[in-house]
Amino acid sequence: MSNLSNTDIYDADLSSGVTAFDTKNFTMAYQLLAPLATKGNTEALWRVGMMQMNGLGMVENQPLGFENFLQAASQGHAFAHHMLGVAYMTGEGVEKDIVKSIEWFEKGAEFGIPGPMYALGMLFEDDKEVKQDLEKAKYWFDKADRVSP
């Protein structure tokens, strides 16, 4: 008889799943993380979403990946906010919507991660998706540079 509690097994599966994901063993990662994502684990939702969105270890399913990003973001996962911005910007898994993309990048930026800040800087610099605003572009690039290691 094992002394492992359900919490210990859950934590071990999450840890092993994250390690499998990070080492690009996506089949194993999915086997370990999908049940945790179903239970609402934020980190599992984000990583399963990444695999679904990009077809890593499985057939690509961008709408399902998008849904997992939404769930993870609703629980405060910083990188899920960034990935929702990317999805709306590119139209992957959801209808392209640059206004929503900017909203999600701004929410992601509030977590102090540079990715969404750089994305906002590029959007305002490029003069393609939104009207060029070099002042806003500089603001976001500067802010990203301050948080980058």
C-alpha positions in Angstrom: 0.0 0.0 0.0 1.4 3.4 -1.0 1.6 6.4 1.2 1.2 8.7 -1.7 -1.9 11.0 -1.5 -3.8 12.1 -4.6 -2.2 15.5 -4.2 1.3 13.9 -4.3 0.4 12.0 -7.5 -1.1 15.2 -9.0 2.0 17.2 -8.2 4.3 14.4 -9.6 2.2 14.2 -12.8 2.4 18.0 -13.2 6.1 18.0 -12.6 6.8 15.1 -14.9 4.4 16.5 -17.5 6.2 19.9 -17.5 9.6 18.2 -17.7 8.3 16.1 -20.7 7.0 19.3 -22.4 10.3 21.1 -21.8 12.3 18.3 -23.2 10.0 18.1 -26.2 8.5 14.7 -25.3 5.1 15.9 -26.3 3.4 12.6 -26.4 4.3 11.9 -22.8 3.6 15.5 -21.8 0.1 15.2 -23.2 -0.6 11.9 -21.4 0.4 13.5 -18.1 -1.0 17.0 -18.5 -4.3 16.4 -20.3 -6.0 14.9 -17.2 -4.7 17.8 -15.1 -5.9 20.3 -17.7 -9.4 18.7 -17.6 -9.3 19.3 -13.8 -8.5 23.0 -14.5 -4.8 23.1 -13.6 -3.6 26.4 -15.1 -0.1 25.3 -16.1 -1.4 22.1 -17.7 -4.1 24.1 -19.6 -1.5 26.4 -21.0 0.9 23.7 -22.0 -1.8 21.4 -23.5 -3.0 24.5 -25.3 0.5 25.1 -26.8 0.6 21.5 -28.0 -2.9 21.7 -29.5 -2.3 25.1 -31.1 1.0 24.0 -32.7 0.4 20.3 -33.4 3.1 19.2 -31.0 2.8 15.5 -30.5 -0.7 15.5 -31.8 -2.9 16.7 -34.7 -3.2 20.4 -34.5 -6.4 21.7 -33.0 -6.2 25.4 -32.8 -9.8 26.1 -31.6 -9.2 23.7 -28.7 -5.8 25.2 -27.9 -7.5 28.7 -27.9 -10.1 27.4 -25.4 -7.4 26.1 -23.1 -5.6 29.4 -23.3 -8.8 31.2 -22.3 -9.3 28.9 -19.3 -5.7 29.4 -18.2 -5.9 33.2 -18.7 -9.1 33.3 -16.6 -7.0 31.8 -13.8 -4.3 34.4 -14.2 -1.7 32.6 -16.3 0.6 35.3 -17.8 1.7 33.5 -20.9 -1.8 32.4 -21.7 -2.7 36.1 -22.0 0.2 36.6 -24.4 -0.8 33.6 -26.5 -4.4 34.8 -26.7 -3.0 38.1 -28.1 -1.0 36.1 -30.7 -4.1 34.0 -31.6 -6.2 37.1 -32.2 -3.4 38.8 -34.1 -2.9 35.8 -36.4 -6.4 34.3 -36.5 -5.2 31.0 -35.2 -8.0 29.1 -33.4 -10.2 32.2 -33.5 -11.3 34.9 -35.9 -8.6 37.5 -36.4 -9.4 40.6 -34.3 -6.6 43.1 -33.8 -8.5 45.1 -31.2 -8.9 42.0 -29.0 -5.2 41.1 -29.8 -4.1 44.4 -28.3 -6.4 44.0 -25.3 -4.8 40.6 -24.5 -1.3 41.8 -25.1 -2.0 44.7 -22.7 -3.3 42.3 -20.1 -0.3 40.1 -20.6 2.0 43.1 -20.2 0.5 43.7 -16.7 2.2 40.5 -15.6 5.6 42.1 -16.3 6.6 39.7 -19.1 8.4 41.2 -22.1 6.7 39.1 -24.9 3.4 41.0 -25.1 5.2 44.3 -24.6 7.4 43.6 -27.7 4.4 42.5 -29.6 2.6 45.8 -28.8 5.7 47.7 -29.8 5.9 45.9 -33.2 2.2 46.4 -33.8 2.4 50.2 -33.3 5.7 50.5 -35.2 4.7 48.5 -38.3 1.8 50.6 -39.6 0.1 47.4 -40.9 -2.5 46.1 -38.4 -3.0 49.4 -36.6 -2.2 53.1 -37.4 1.5 53.7 -36.7 2.2 55.4 -33.4 5.9 55.6 -32.8 5.4 57.1 -29.4 3.4 54.1 -28.3 5.9 51.7 -30.0 8.8 53.3 -28.1 6.8 53.2 -24.8 6.3 49.4 -25.2 9.8 48.6 -26.4 11.3 50.6 -23.5 9.0 48.9 -21.0 10.0 45.5 -22.4 13.7 46.3 -22.3 13.3 47.3 -18.6 11.8 43.9 -17.6 14.0 41.7 -19.9 16.9 40.0 -18.1 
